[in-house]
């Protein structure tokens, strides 16, 4: 599964999606919540599966895969997900006036992924456009886009070196952040006063720069040392983070100002899509 994971919005409702085998897979309970407006979408989904099995002798669960998606508590859980084709079949069983506009929306979202596979630059353009729509300055967007590319390069390197579990990616990322800023990502979020939002979408220019330095340094060290497995890559992550941490502390001494700041972009419209960390 790709490390890309995003939230898209349909009629004001967040719908989690992720990429598996080069296609979008959507959270079934999120779709049900958006269409059926049920206070308990998990229960609605369970009862719907029972009803369809009884009436049509068809198992809706055969259309789904259990993929890990981030929940409201910030942790990732195995979640019933369906691709565009499977989701079309599922929403046939949801009596809702929103079903038809959702089908059109779903087809468009799925088609955009096909376009991005054929031309990866389109995905970059769409990401840039989203940040512009949210009001970020161009100078910040340039750093954020470069940071996304550096992060992607690092995670690909980790995969090639035996890192597979989401938990291990999180631990290695935390090692870099702790060494670079003195805070893990979860601690950094608390420091900035944000909860479910993407941490890097709320970083200042300098914070983004030192995040990039830590991750680029980690990639270079892992390659040159041919780090293999979790323990060796954890050591490389600490060393890469320390390089960024040393540079950050030197700048703070010379400038007389801390790099890490509680400044963020919470004043921006949070109803718009927050992009998830790649």
C-alpha positions as CSV (number, residue, x, y, z in Angstrom):
1,X,0.0,0.0,0.0
2,X,1.2,3.5,-0.8
3,X,2.0,5.8,2.0
4,X,-0.4,8.4,0.5
5,X,-3.5,8.8,2.6
6,X,-5.9,11.7,2.3
7,X,-9.3,13.1,3.4
8,X,-11.7,14.4,0.8
9,X,-14.9,16.2,1.5
10,X,-18.4,15.5,0.1
11,X,-21.2,17.9,1.1
12,X,-19.3,18.9,4.2
13,X,-18.5,15.3,5.3
14,X,-15.0,14.0,5.6
15,X,-14.3,10.8,3.7
16,X,-11.1,9.0,4.3
17,X,-9.4,7.4,1.4
18,X,-6.1,5.7,0.7
19,X,-4.3,4.2,-2.3
20,X,-3.9,0.5,-2.6
21,X,-2.5,-1.1,-5.8
22,X,-2.7,2.2,-7.7
23,X,-6.4,2.9,-7.0
24,X,-8.4,4.8,-4.4
25,X,-10.1,2.9,-1.6
26,X,-12.7,4.7,0.5
27,X,-13.8,4.2,4.1
28,X,-17.2,2.6,3.9
29,X,-18.5,3.9,7.2
30,X,-17.5,7.5,6.2
31,X,-19.5,7.1,3.0
32,X,-22.5,5.7,4.9
33,X,-22.3,8.6,7.4
34,X,-22.3,11.1,4.5
35,X,-25.2,9.5,2.7
36,X,-27.4,8.0,5.4
37,X,-26.6,10.7,8.0
38,X,-26.7,7.9,10.6
39,X,-25.5,8.7,14.1
40,X,-23.9,5.3,14.3
41,X,-22.5,4.5,10.8
42,X,-20.8,1.3,12.0
43,X,-24.1,-0.1,13.2
44,X,-25.8,1.0,10.0
45,X,-23.1,-0.8,8.0
46,X,-23.5,-4.0,10.0
47,X,-27.3,-4.0,9.6
48,X,-27.0,-3.2,5.9
49,X,-24.7,-6.2,5.3
50,X,-27.2,-8.4,7.1
51,X,-30.2,-7.0,5.1
52,X,-28.5,-7.4,1.7
53,X,-27.4,-10.9,2.6
54,X,-31.0,-11.8,3.5
55,X,-32.6,-10.1,0.5
56,X,-30.1,-10.6,-2.3
57,X,-28.0,-13.4,-1.0
58,X,-24.9,-11.2,-1.6
59,X,-22.1,-10.5,0.9
60,X,-21.2,-6.8,0.7
61,X,-18.1,-7.5,2.7
62,X,-16.6,-9.3,-0.3
63,X,-16.3,-5.9,-2.0
64,X,-14.1,-4.6,0.9
65,X,-10.6,-4.8,2.1
66,X,-9.4,-4.0,5.6
67,X,-6.9,-1.1,5.2
68,X,-5.4,1.0,7.9
69,X,-6.9,4.5,8.1
70,X,-6.2,7.2,10.7
71,X,-9.1,7.7,13.2
72,X,-10.1,10.7,15.2
73,X,-7.7,9.7,18.0
74,X,-4.7,10.0,15.6
75,X,-4.2,6.2,15.6
76,X,-4.6,3.9,12.5
77,X,-7.1,1.1,12.6
78,X,-8.1,-1.6,10.1
79,X,-11.1,-0.2,8.3
80,X,-13.5,-1.6,5.8
81,X,-12.7,0.1,2.5
82,X,-14.0,-0.3,-1.0
83,X,-12.7,0.9,-4.4
84,X,-14.7,2.9,-6.8
85,X,-16.4,-0.1,-8.4
86,X,-17.2,-1.7,-5.0
87,X,-18.5,1.6,-3.6
88,X,-20.9,2.0,-6.4
89,X,-22.4,-1.4,-5.5
90,X,-22.5,-0.6,-1.8
91,X,-24.3,2.8,-2.1
92,X,-27.0,1.1,-4.2
93,X,-28.2,-0.2,-0.8
94,X,-28.2,3.2,0.9
95,X,-31.6,4.9,0.4
96,X,-30.5,8.5,0.1
97,X,-31.2,11.5,-2.2
98,X,-27.5,12.1,-2.1
99,X,-26.7,8.8,-3.8
100,X,-26.7,10.1,-7.4
101,X,-24.5,13.2,-6.8
102,X,-22.2,11.0,-4.7
103,X,-21.9,8.6,-7.6
104,X,-20.8,11.5,-9.9
105,X,-18.4,12.8,-7.2
106,X,-17.0,9.3,-6.7
107,X,-16.4,8.7,-10.4
108,X,-14.6,12.1,-10.7
109,X,-12.3,11.3,-7.7
110,X,-11.5,7.8,-9.1
111,X,-10.8,9.3,-12.5
112,X,-8.4,11.8,-11.1
113,X,-6.3,9.0,-9.6
114,X,-6.1,7.3,-13.1
115,X,-4.9,10.6,-14.5
116,X,-2.3,10.9,-11.8
117,X,-1.0,7.4,-12.5
118,X,-0.6,8.3,-16.1
119,X,0.9,11.7,-15.4
120,X,2.3,12.0,-11.8
121,X,2.8,15.7,-12.2
122,X,-1.0,16.2,-12.1
123,X,-1.0,15.0,-8.5
124,X,1.6,17.6,-7.6
125,X,-0.4,20.4,-9.4
126,X,-3.5,19.4,-7.5
127,X,-1.8,19.5,-4.2
128,X,-0.3,22.9,-4.9
129,X,-3.7,24.2,-6.0
130,X,-5.3,23.0,-2.7
131,X,-2.7,24.9,-0.7
132,X,-3.2,28.0,-2.8
133,X,-7.0,27.7,-2.2
134,X,-6.4,27.6,1.5
135,X,-4.4,30.8,1.4
136,X,-0.9,29.7,1.9
137,X,1.8,32.0,0.5
138,X,3.7,30.7,-2.6
139,X,7.1,30.8,-0.8
140,X,5.6,28.4,1.9
141,X,4.0,26.2,-0.7
142,X,7.4,25.7,-2.5
143,X,9.0,24.5,0.7
144,X,6.0,22.3,1.6
145,X,6.1,20.7,-1.9
146,X,9.8,20.1,-1.6
147,X,9.3,18.6,1.8
148,X,6.7,16.2,0.4
149,X,9.2,15.0,-2.2
150,X,12.0,14.5,0.4
151,X,9.6,12.6,2.7
152,X,8.5,10.4,-0.2
153,X,12.1,9.6,-1.0
154,X,12.9,8.7,2.6
155,X,9.9,6.4,3.0
156,X,10.7,4.7,-0.3
157,X,14.3,4.2,1.0
158,X,13.0,2.7,4.3
159,X,10.8,0.3,2.4
160,X,13.8,-0.8,0.3
161,X,15.7,-1.4,3.6
162,X,13.1,-3.7,5.2
163,X,10.7,-1.3,6.9
164,X,7.1,-2.4,6.3
165,X,4.9,-1.7,9.4
166,X,3.1,1.6,9.8
167,X,4.2,1.6,13.5
168,X,7.9,1.4,12.5
169,X,7.5,4.3,10.1
170,X,6.0,6.3,12.9
171,X,8.8,5.4,15.3
172,X,11.5,6.3,12.8
173,X,9.8,9.6,12.0
174,X,9.5,10.4,15.7
175,X,13.3,9.7,16.2
176,X,14.1,12.3,13.5
177,X,11.7,14.8,15.0
178,X,12.9,14.3,18.5
179,X,16.5,14.8,17.5
180,X,15.8,17.8,15.2
181,X,13.3,19.7,17.4
182,X,13.4,18.1,20.8
183,X,9.8,16.9,20.3
184,X,8.1,13.9,18.7
185,X,5.3,14.7,16.2
186,X,2.6,14.1,18.8
187,X,4.4,16.4,21.3
188,X,4.9,19.0,18.6
189,X,1.1,18.9,17.8
190,X,0.4,19.6,21.5
191,X,2.9,22.4,21.5
192,X,1.2,24.0,18.5
193,X,-2.3,23.4,19.9
194,X,-3.5,21.2,17.0
195,X,-5.2,17.8,17.2
196,X,-6.2,16.0,14.0
197,X,-4.6,18.5,11.6
198,X,-1.5,17.7,9.6
199,X,1.5,19.0,11.7
200,X,3.5,20.1,8.7
201,X,0.6,22.0,7.2
202,X,1.0,24.2,10.4
203,X,4.7,24.6,10.4
204,X,6.5,27.9,9.6
205,X,9.0,28.2,6.8
206,X,12.0,27.5,9.0
207,X,10.3,24.5,10.7
208,X,9.8,23.0,7.3
209,X,13.4,23.7,6.3
210,X,14.8,21.8,9.3
211,X,12.3,19.0,8.9
212,X,13.6,18.6,5.3
213,X,17.2,18.7,6.5
214,X,16.6,16.0,9.1
215,X,14.8,13.7,6.6
216,X,17.2,14.3,3.7
217,X,20.2,13.7,6.0
218,X,18.6,10.4,7.2
219,X,18.1,9.2,3.6
220,X,21.8,10.0,2.8
221,X,23.1,8.3,5.9
222,X,21.0,5.2,5.4
223,X,22.2,4.9,1.8
224,X,25.9,5.4,2.5
225,X,25.8,3.1,5.5
226,X,23.5,0.6,3.7
227,X,21.3,0.5,6.8
228,X,19.1,-2.6,6.9
229,X,16.2,-3.5,9.1
230,X,14.6,-1.5,11.9
231,X,17.5,-1.1,14.3
232,X,20.1,0.2,11.8
233,X,17.6,2.6,10.3
234,X,16.6,3.8,13.7
235,X,20.3,4.7,14.3
236,X,20.4,6.4,10.9
237,X,17.2,8.4,11.8
238,X,18.7,9.6,15.0
239,X,21.9,10.7,13.3
240,X,20.0,12.5,10.5
241,X,17.8,14.2,13.1
242,X,20.9,15.3,15.1
243,X,22.3,17.0,12.0
244,X,19.1,19.1,11.7
245,X,19.1,19.6,15.5
246,X,22.6,20.9,15.6
247,X,21.9,23.3,12.8
248,X,18.7,24.5,14.4
249,X,20.5,25.2,17.7
250,X,23.3,27.1,16.0
251,X,20.8,29.3,14.2
252,X,18.9,29.9,17.4
253,X,22.2,31.0,19.1
254,X,23.0,33.4,16.2
255,X,19.5,34.8,15.7
256,X,18.5,34.9,19.3
257,X,15.1,33.4,18.4
258,X,13.7,29.8,18.6
259,X,12.9,28.0,15.4
260,X,10.1,26.0,16.9
261,X,7.1,28.2,17.4
262,X,3.4,27.9,18.4
263,X,2.5,29.8,15.2
264,X,0.4,27.8,12.9
265,X,-2.4,28.2,10.3
266,X,-5.4,27.5,12.5
267,X,-6.9,30.7,11.4
268,X,-7.4,29.3,8.0
269,X,-10.7,27.5,7.0
270,X,-10.5,24.1,8.5
271,X,-13.5,22.9,6.5
272,X,-11.3,22.7,3.5
273,X,-9.3,19.5,3.0
274,X,-6.2,19.0,5.2
275,X,-3.6,17.1,3.3
276,X,-2.2,14.0,5.2
277,X,1.7,13.6,5.6
278,X,3.3,11.7,2.9
